[in-house]
């Protein structure tokens, strides 16, 4: 399973990831995206590629 993280120094809080995959991402009180500790069916590589600021990191 891939390890998914969000670089909070890059995240602008646009919410694209949380909209595309609400099972895995949510928007925190700090208006930044956060990774939920759960499995989901979303394509994490596709989500990472669609992040406008490259804040989503996927590693094996």
Order of alpha helices (4+ residues) and beta strands (2+ residues): beta-alpha-beta-beta-alpha-beta
